[in-house]
Amino acid sequence: MAKKPLRIGMVGYGFMGRAHSNGWRQVERFFPELGHVPVLQMACARDGAKLQGFADSWGYAQTTTDWRKVVESPDVDVVDICVPNNLHAEIAIAAAKAGKMITCEKPLAMTVAEGQRMVEAVEAAGVPAMVWYNYRRVPAVTLAKQLVDEGRMGRVFHYRANFLQDWTISPDVPQGGAGVWRLDVEAAGSGVTGDLLAHNIDTAMWLNGPITRVVADTETFVKERVHVDSGAKKPVGIDDACAFLARFANGSMGLFESTRYARGHKALKTFELNGEDASLSFDLHDLQYLNYFEYKNHATGQKNEGHLTGWRKIHVTNGEHPYMDHWWVPGLIIGYEHSFVHACADFVRAVDQGSTVHPDFRDALQTQKVCEAVLRSAKSGQWEETGAEL
């Protein structure tokens, strides 16, 4: 049977625009069983000259500098939103009203209230909508979810995670504009909380259930930076670093930290889950591995004790591991970009089947609730309820 086209309208052409475009372009090659084939139909950005180079490089058939034309085009089936956070809501709501399928970069929105409007719009329209929390699709992380769902952890006691970078330490780094909009509160909404910790929170709740309350502390180390648009110094409104304690609905404790001031770390993203029967951990720098400690055998119930007890380092490259039957032979690794290919595959498969793909907008709203509670707590100095739910 001939495959149906799934025509992509990309809004944004930066780092994420390239990552998503690669995912859409590669998915048919490695997931040939899918019933739809993505077609790079239209690319949109404000800078027409740079946009054309992007479109030529990736093979987009059309370009426009007005995102409304993407939303309104009869030639576009999926609107892929890869622009700064302050533009997500308007584009997504308009796309939903136009009956378009939507994929949106994280975090979902600037605020919970804004995110709620986005959820209502896509659910009223009945259109598929996915948020790009791509780290769920790293095979080792997906394997961690499989182990949790198989009941191997037992009662969970602890969850801890961090995401450390060092790229904004210099006070000479500006804020605003195309390259460093993440440092501009008007475009980003928050700093490391929405940019980095949102990834950790999404993964944590996917693996361990809702985070119900938090107590947090944040810091902005450089108080003023030159703004790209005006050339003048302007107060910095985002958080450079954030640490918070959390409680999960299952009674376990959580510890989260993120900063852009950890000298020597470019993308140190880790998590560890400790249960009564087992523990597991993951490090993005060794993304082909999942570390697993089994105290009680899941099949027999026998305790693993003795002089050979220890952590198991699982090389997640076998065909029985998540997604890996679509790639190379066992032992050969895949990387960061493949998590986007997997997200595209899951989205297209959901379109094929008429099913829901996760994380959808409602899932991402729960992460938004936790982020907002973290920032409230940093101001109040008190424990704050999140309102997050399954």
C-alpha positions, 0 to 999 in steps of 0.5 A, spaced: 500 500 500 502 507 498 504 511 504 500 517 506 504 523 506 504 527 513 506 534 511 510 538 516 510 545 517 516 547 521 516 554 525 523 555 527 530 553 524 534 553 530 538 548 534 531 544 535 529 546 528 534 542 526 534 536 531 526 535 529 527 536 521 533 530 522 527 526 526 522 527 520 527 526 515 530 519 518 524 516 521 521 513 514 528 510 513 528 506 519 521 505 521 519 503 514 512 499 517 509 506 519 503 508 514 505 515 513 511 518 511 513 525 513 514 530 508 518 537 509 513 541 506 514 548 509 519 552 514 517 558 517 522 564 521 523 571 521 529 572 518 528 570 510 535 569 508 537 564 513 530 561 513 532 559 505 538 556 507 535 552 512 530 550 507 535 548 502 539 544 507 533 540 509 529 540 503 523 544 505 518 545 499 516 552 501 518 558 506 514 563 509 516 569 514 509 569 517 507 563 522 500 564 520 501 562 513 503 555 516 497 554 520 492 556 515 496 552 509 492 546 506 498 543 504 500 542 512 498 537 516 502 537 522 505 544 525 511 543 529 513 549 534 520 550 535 520 557 537 521 561 544 517 559 549 513 565 549 510 564 542 508 557 543 501 558 546 499 563 540 501 558 535 499 552 538 492 554 539 491 557 532 493 551 529 488 547 534 483 551 531 485 550 524 485 542 525 492 541 525 496 536 528 501 539 533 508 537 536 511 543 540 518 544 544 518 544 551 516 547 556 509 547 554 508 554 556 510 560 560 505 559 565 500 553 567 494 558 565 497 559 558 498 551 558 491 550 560 488 554 555 493 550 550 490 543 553 483 545 552 484 548 545 487 541 542 482 537 546 476 541 543 479 540 536 481 533 537 487 533 534 494 529 536 499 533 540 505 531 542 511 535 546 518 534 545 521 531 551 525 527 547 529 524 553 524 519 554 526 516 547 533 514 549 533 507 549 536 506 556 531 511 559 525 507 556 528 501 558 528 504 565 520 505 564 519 498 562 523 495 569 519 500 573 512 497 569 514 490 570 514 491 578 522 490 579 523 496 583 518 494 589 516 500 594 520 506 591 524 510 597 528 516 593 528 519 586 534 524 584 536 527 578 541 533 576 542 537 569 548 541 569 551 546 564 556 551 564 555 556 558 553 562 562 558 563 567 561 569 563 558 576 565 559 578 557 554 573 555 548 577 553 541 576 553 535 576 548 535 575 540 536 568 536 542 565 540 541 567 547 533 568 548 533 563 554 537 568 558 531 573 557 525 572 562 520 575 557 522 570 552 523 564 556 519 565 562 524 562 567 531 559 566 534 552 568 527 551 571 523 551 565 529 549 560 533 543 564 529 541 570 523 541 566 526 535 562 528 532 569 521 533 572 518 529 566 522 523 566 521 523 574 513 523 573 513 518 567 518 513 571 515 515 579 508 518 578 506 525 580 510 530 584 505 533 589 509 538 593 516 541 593 520 546 596 526 550 592 531 555 592 534 559 586 539 564 584 541 568 579 549 569 579 549 575 574 544 580 575 545 584 569 546 582 562 546 586 555 540 585 551 541 584 544 536 588 542 537 594 545 545 594 547 543 596 554 544 592 560 538 590 563 536 586 569 536 578 568 530 575 570 531 568 569 534 563 574 541 561 573 541 555 578 535 551 582 535 546 587 529 543 590 526 537 594 520 534 592 515 529 595 511 524 590 504 521 590 507 514 592 511 517 598 518 517 595 522 523 596 526 527 590 532 531 590 533 535 583 538 540 582 540 544 575 545 550 574 548 553 568 554 555 573 557 548 574 564 549 570 566 543 566 559 540 565 556 541 558 550 537 559 551 532 565 544 529 566 543 524 570 537 520 574 537 515 580 531 511 583 532 507 589 527 502 591 526 496 596 527 491 591 532 494 586 535 501 584 537 504 577 541 510 574 542 513 568 547 518 565 546 522 559 554 522 558 554 514 557 547 514 554 548 507 551 548 504 558 542 503 564 545 501 571 541 496 575 542 493 581 537 487 583 536 486 590 531 481 590 530 477 583 523 479 580 522 472 577 523 468 583 523 472 589 530 470 592 534 475 595 541 477 591 546 477 597 553 475 597 560 476 595 558 477 587 552 482 589 553 489 585 551 493 580 549 491 573 551 495 567 546 494 561 549 495 554 542 497 551 543 495 544 540 489 543 534 487 539 530 486 545 531 493 548 526 499 546 527 501 539 534 498 538 531 493 533 530 498 528 538 500 528 544 496 528 547 490 530 548 489 538 554 492 541 553 498 536 550 505 539 546 510 537 546 517 540 542 524 542 539 525 535 536 518 535 531 520 540 528 525 536 527 519 530 524 515 536 519 521 538 517 522 530 516 514 530 511 514 536 507 520 533 507 517 526 504 511 529 499 514 533 497 518 527 496 511 523 492 508 529 488 514 531 491 513 538 494 518 543 502 519 543 505 521 550 507 526 552 501 529 550 499 537 552 496 534 558 502 530 560 506 536 559 501 541 563 503 537 569 510 538 568 508 545 568 505 545 574 511 542 578 515 548 575 511 553 577 510 550 584 518 550 584 518 558 582 513 559 587 517 556 593 523 559 591 520 566 592 516 564 598 521 559 602 515 554 603 513 548 601 508 548 595 503 544 593 504 542 585 497 540 583 500 535 578 496 529 577 496 522 573 
